[in-house]
Amino acid sequence: MMYVVAGIAILLTMGMALARMMAGPTLYDRILATNVFGTKTVLIIAVIGFLVGRPEFIDVAIVYALINFIGIVAILKFFEYGSFGSGSQDLAGKDKQPEEPR
C-alpha cells in the first residue's frame, strides 16, 4: 500500500514537472523541469520494480539515471556553446588572457 501511495505522489510531481516544461518562462526552467522529470522517472521505475517483485528494475533505474544525467549535460552544453563539436581545449584558449612580460 505504501508503494502505491509513493507511486501516485511521484506521478503527481511528474505532472507538475510536465506543466513547468510547457510553461517555463526561460529555457533553463524547461531544462530543469526535464531533469526533474527524468529523476522522477528513475524513482517510478524503482517503485514499480518493488510493486511487481522485480528488484532488478533498480539496475534499469540506475542506467536511466546515467543517461538522464549525460543527456542534460549535453543539452546544456549545446545551448551554452551552440554545438557539440567544440572540445574543451578550444574553449580553454578563448578565456585566457595573455600574460604580461616580467
C-alpha positions in Angstrom: 0.0 0.0 0.0 2.8 2.4 0.8 4.5 1.9 -2.6 1.2 2.6 -4.3 0.9 5.9 -2.5 4.5 6.7 -3.3 3.9 5.9 -6.9 0.9 8.2 -7.1 2.8 11.0 -5.4 5.7 10.6 -7.9 3.2 10.6 -10.8 1.7 13.8 -9.4 5.1 15.5 -9.3 5.9 14.3 -12.8 2.7 16.0 -13.9 3.8 19.2 -12.3 7.2 18.9 -14.0 5.5 18.5 -17.3 3.5 21.6 -16.6 6.7 23.5 -15.9 8.3 22.2 -19.1 5.4 23.6 -21.1 5.0 26.9 -19.2 8.6 27.7 -18.1 9.4 31.3 -18.9 13.1 30.6 -19.7 15.0 27.8 -21.4 16.8 26.9 -18.2 13.5 26.4 -16.4 12.5 24.0 -19.1 15.8 22.1 -18.9 15.5 21.9 -15.1 11.9 20.6 -15.4 13.2 18.0 -17.8 15.9 16.9 -15.3 13.2 16.7 -12.6 11.0 14.6 -14.8 14.0 12.2 -15.5 14.7 11.9 -11.8 11.1 11.1 -11.1 11.1 8.5 -13.8 14.0 6.8 -12.1 12.0 6.8 -8.9 8.9 5.4 -10.5 10.9 2.6 -12.2 12.2 1.6 -8.8 8.8 1.7 -7.2 7.2 -0.3 -10.0 10.1 -2.8 -9.6 9.2 -3.3 -5.9 5.5 -3.5 -6.6 5.8 -6.3 -9.1 8.5 -8.1 -7.1 11.4 -7.5 -9.5 14.2 -5.7 -7.6 16.4 -5.9 -10.7 14.5 -2.9 -12.0 16.9 -1.0 -9.8 19.6 -1.7 -12.4 17.4 -0.3 -15.1 16.7 2.8 -13.0 20.4 3.4 -12.5 21.2 3.1 -16.2 18.3 5.5 -16.9 19.7 8.0 -14.3 23.1 7.9 -16.0 21.5 8.5 -19.4 19.4 11.3 -17.9 22.5 13.0 -16.4 24.6 12.7 -19.6 21.7 14.0 -21.7 21.0 17.0 -19.6 24.7 17.9 -19.6 24.8 17.6 -23.4 21.7 19.8 -23.8 23.2 22.4 -21.5 26.5 22.3 -23.5 24.6 22.7 -26.7 22.6 25.7 -25.6 25.6 27.3 -24.0 28.1 26.9 -26.8 25.9 26.3 -29.9 27.3 22.9 -30.9 28.5 19.6 -29.5 31.7 19.6 -31.6 33.8 22.2 -29.7 36.2 20.4 -27.4 37.3 21.7 -24.1 40.7 22.6 -25.5 39.0 25.0 -27.9 37.1 26.7 -25.1 40.0 26.9 -22.7 42.1 29.1 -25.1 39.3 31.7 -25.5 39.1 32.7 -21.9 42.9 33.0 -21.3 44.4 36.5 -21.1 47.9 36.9 -22.5 50.5 37.1 -19.8 52.3 40.3 -19.2 56.1 40.2 -19.5 58.0 40.3 -16.3 
